[in-house]
Amino acid sequence: MVDRVLAESQGNPWFVQEAVLALVQGGAVRSPDPGARRGAILSRIFQRDKAGRDLARVLATLGRTRDTTAIDTPGTLEEVAELAGLDKRAAERALVALVRDEVLVDTGDGYAFAHPLVAEALHADLNAGERRRLHARIAAMLQRQGLSGARRVLEWATHMAEGGAPQEARAAMLRAAEVTRWTAPLSAAHWFGRAAEISEDKGELLALQALSYWKGSRPALALNSAQRALALLPPGRRHTRTSYVAVGAAHAMGWYDVALAILAKQLPRVDDPTALLAQRALLLGELRRPPDDAARLAWAGLPSCPPEDRVITAGALAMWALVEGDWQQTERAVSFLLTFAAAMPPGARLAALESAAHVLATGGELARPLKLLEEAEHIHRGLGWHDIAGQNARTTAVVRRLSGEWEKALADIRASAGPLTEAGLLENHALLRNVEADILLDQGRYDEARAILADPPPASATQTGLRHMYTARLLLGTGDRAASLRSIELAKATGVPEVLHRVLAVEVIWHAIAGETVGARPAAEQLDDVARNGTPRAKMAADLAMAWAFGDAGRAHAALEKARGLPYEEARARLMIGLYADPAQLAKAHTLFTALGAAPWRDRTLQHMREAGIAPAPSATLTPAERRVIELVAEGRSNPQIADELHYSRKTVEVYLSRVYAKTGLRSRLEVALAVERGEL
């Protein structure tokens, strides 16, 4: 509250006092002075100048939708004067006086109120009738000037909402909603809600508000509006569409049981159940609850359900098939999704492209998701919004992880995680943080990964299983093998196929890094069986597991073929080939792991290279200046000493070291010194 008072008053103690009195009068804070009253601003500024006060009232009311620079445009001062009941000459004198008394200040582009509280006080000083009449006159003025462009329509609608007759105000609000519906969904949601307050057809307008909130990635607000709408809407198209918006919003927040309860209530009431059945199948799959006929019925209804329902149905079925580990069904659903989306409006097409990219990237593909995200970006530029429910943020992070842009992925994730949490999008927030944990664990940054995994995800079998799997990797990396094995068993117990192939890969590594290749074979064989109809990612994992457990160079070569363009997976495959067929591949694996910053894998590969008598190739990417800096680091020199030796500034030495860390994947002066000593740099 203190921060807000400071911001509003801009540090002026007179305005601080006025703000505090407003809070006291409004009951926000208590005061020992029961007679405290606001009003000092107006009484001090406008002691005698009624014309100035009348003009300032109009400008303050106009300023609720625009900058007061509008009075500088030709002809506007006359219209503003008319609104204030002044002739042009009197208005000019009043304007000069307002500037002289520093009520208004010249910004260079026009005039603005010196303090926001002045404008607020002026508008509050109008009684209800005066306020309505002034807003109505401003709306009429704007209409005479012409309502060209969305900005002018929104300004007009704002004044109509405050001063117009109910039917006229409703029409203005709906026009404002329509002009923002495809480009600014949260603005449209505001207008649909305002219109619903004064309309009889509240259900229809609340449904449109729910859809707009969903497009604007505000699931809690979307769910609230949708549930209010469902209580009012009769059976029909709007009722059905609002039902799957409500389910999607609850799902996005991790409110799985709420989503299932909505489904149970609305399925008997909708005109076509196909989309809701697909959503139900996905929820039951993620929760690992006993399945019913929902998926089969959704597939059967997909070709003939209403066009707007097909995208929802195909998207949910694609995710369901992914969770179930059935890649053939996943690709079939994605194909339907993209086919149906081609005929949809831009917003629906954008959501479908992001959904398809999300599914394919999660399955381990890179080329197709990149192409789909590029198409989505073209639509996004036209619409001005995207990333429904955080799907684009998560997909981009997965794509960057696959393509080896790990630092960019981490930066993107950290930029997106906060907004997703604030919006209540806990499902995708948790999955996004999983991608972050995945990268950090492969880089050996265990303390950072531990902090992420300490934050519990929404309570579904899929989310819980993934967290157990990542926890197993963390414990294995930090040397607690017994606890790691317990987490492996907990992850397997969830029974989610999308989790199972990942945790079986961890179990193989658990045995293999201890040299227990025979012990790794049952898990590798189970993974090979699980991955037979699974995702590309699962098949790569199976190839690597079989190569490691059985020394099968053929499976390692198969993994390498699948891993083209995927640096981390390629490095893993080359490591296997180096161990069992071609030792020269170890150096290539070492280079890839180093570039990724995958320290545990880099060090493991280096150990195998030493055992094979292979020296790591010196880093050709280091410049002569960078090499000289690391030589001095290896001698134990501090940054100031290096700066003196090379006649650099200390900042330059820091920059060179940062570049060395980025190029080599090393993270400390000690690691650099050891790498120089071993001949690796």
Residue, then its C-alpha position, 0 to 999 in steps of 0.5 A: m500500500v505504501d508503494r502504491v501511495l508513493a507511485e500515485s503521489q510521485g513523492n509529493p507530501w500534499f498528494v500523499q496526504e490526499a491519498v491517505l485520506a482517500l484510503v481512510q474515507g474508503g475504509a481501507v485503513r483506520s485513522p484516529d481522526p474520524g472526521a478525516r475527509r479528502g478534497a484538499i486537491l480540488s479546494r487548493i487548486f481550484q479556489r476561484d477558477k470555475a472555468g478551469r475546474d470545468l475544463a479540467r473535469v472534462l479532460a480528466t474524464l477524457g483522460r480515462t481513455r486517452d492522453t490529454t494530448a487530444i486537446d492539441t489536435p485541430g478542432t478538438l479544443e472547441e469540442v472539449a470547450e463545448l463539453a465543459g459548457l465554455d466558449k472557445r476563448a474561455a476554454e483557451r484562458a482556462l487551459v493557459a491557467l491550468v498550465r500556469d498552475e502546473v495542473l497540466v504539464d507540457t510533455g512535448d507531445g501535448y499536455a498531461f496531468a501533473h499528478p494522477l491523483v488530480a485527474e482521479a479527484l476531478h472525476a470523483d468530484l462529479n456526482a453520478g448524474e453529472r458523470r453519466r451525462l459527461h460520458a454520454r456527451i463524450a461518446a456522442m462527440l467520438q461518434r461524430q468524429g468517426l469510429s474508424g479503428a479499434r482504438r477509437v471504438l474501444e474509447w467510444a465503448t468505454h464512455m458508452a458503458e459509463g453514460g449510455a442507455p442500457q441497450e446502446a451501452r450493450a451494443a457498444m460493448l459488443r462492438a468493442a468485444e468483436v473488434t478485439r476478439w481475434t487480436a486481444p482476447l483478454s480485452a474481449a473477455h472484459w467487454f463480454g463480461r460488461a455486456a453480460e451485466i446488463s443483458e438478459d442473454k447472460g449465458e451466451l455472453l458469459a460463454l463468449q467471455a469464457l472462451s476469450y479468457w481461455k484464449g488469453s491463457r487465464p484458466a481460472l477466469a475462463l472456468n469461472s465464466a464457463q461454469r456460470a454460463l453452463a448454469l444458464l445455457p440451454p442444450g445446444r452448440r454453445h453449451t457444448r463448446t462452453s463445456y469443453v472450455a471449462v474442462g480444458a481450463a480445469h485440466a490446465m490448472g491441474w484440477y483433474d477431479v474438477a475436470l472429471a466432475i464437469l465431464a460427468k455432469q455435462l456429457p448427458r446434456v451436450d448435443d455432441p459428446t465427441a470432444l468431451l469424450a476425448q478429454r475424458a480419455l486423456l484425463l483418465g490416461e494421465l491419472r491412470r484410472p480404469p479406462d472406459d470406452a471414451a477413447r474408442l467413442a471419441w475416435a468413432g465420432l471424430p469424422s462426423c462431429p461438428p467442425e469446431d469440435r474436431v480440433i479439440t477432439a483430435g488434440a486430446l486424442a493425440m495427447w492421450a495416445l502419447v501418454e499411452g505410448d502408442w505413436q501410431q495412434t499419436e501420428r494419426a490424431v496429429s494428422f487429423l488435427l492438422t487437416f481439420a485446422a486448415a479450415m478453421p479461423p486463425g485463432a483455432r488454427l494457431a492453437a492446433l499448430e502449437s498443439a501438434a508441435h507440442v505432441l511431436a516434440t514431446g515424442g522426440e521429433l524435431a523437424r516437424p515441430l520446428k516447421l509447425l512453430e514457424e507456421a504458428e509464428h506467422i499467424h501469431r504476428g497477425l493476431g498479436w497473441h498465442d501460447i494458449a495455456g503455455q503450450n508454446a512456451r513448453t514446446t519451444a523449451v522441448v525443441r531447444r532441448l532437442s536441438g542442443e540449445w540448452e542455455k537458451a532453453l533454460a533462459d526461456i523456461r525461467a522467463s516463462a515459469g513465473p507468468l505460467t504460475e501467476a496465470g494458474l497454468l500449473e499443468n504446463h508449468a510443471l511440465l516446463r520445469n521438468v524440461e529444466a530439470d532434465i537439462l540441469l541433471d544432464q549438466g550435473r547441476y544437481d543443487e539447481a535440479r533439487a530445488i526444482l524437484a522440491d516443488p510438487p507437481p499437480a497430482s496426476a500419475t503422469q506428473t508424479g511418475l515423471r518427478h520420481m524418474y527425475t528424482a531417481r536421476l538426481l539421487l543417482g548423480t549424487g551417489d545415493r544408489a539405494a534411494s535412486l532405486r527406490s525412486i525408480e520403482l515408484a516411477k514404474a509403479t505409476g504404470v504410465p507408458e510415457v513414464l515407463h520408457r523413461v524410467l527404464a532407461v534410467e534403470v539401465i544406466w543405474h546398472a551400467i555406470a556401476g559396470e553391472t551390464v548383466g544386471a541392466r539386461p532385464a530393464a533393457e529388454q523390457l524397455d525394448d518391448v515397451a518401445r516397440n510401438g512407442t515414440p521416436r524418443a522411446k525407440m532411441a532410448a531402447d536402442l541405447a539401452m540394448a547397446w549398453a546392456f548387451g554391447d550391441a554396436g548394431r543397436a548403437h548405430a541404429a540409435l545414431e541414425k535416429a539421432r541425426g540433428l539431436p546433439y545429446e542423443e547423438a553423443r550418447a550413441r557415439l559413446m556406445i559405438g566408441l565403447y563397443a565398436d569404434p573407439a574413435q567415436l569417443a572423442k566425437a562424443h566427448t566434443l558433443f558433451t562438452a559443447l552441451g555442458a553435459a559434465p557427467w557424460r563428458d567426464r564419463t566419456l573422458q574416462h573411457m578415452r583414457e582407458a582406450g589410450i585416446a587423448p582428447a582433441p584440444s579445443a580448436t574453438l579457443t582463441p589465442a587470447e583465451r588460451r593465454v588466459i586459461e594458461l595463467v588460470a592453470e598457474g593459479r593466477s587470480n583475475p587481477q594478476i592475469a589482468d596485470e600480466l596481459h595488460y587487460s582490464r579485470k572485466t576483460v579477463e572475466v569476459y574471456l573466462s565466461r567465453v571459455y566456460a561457454k565453449t568448453g562446458l567447464r564451470s569453474r577455475l578449478e575445472v579449467a586448471l584441471a583440464v589444462e593439466r590433463g591436456e584437454l585444453 
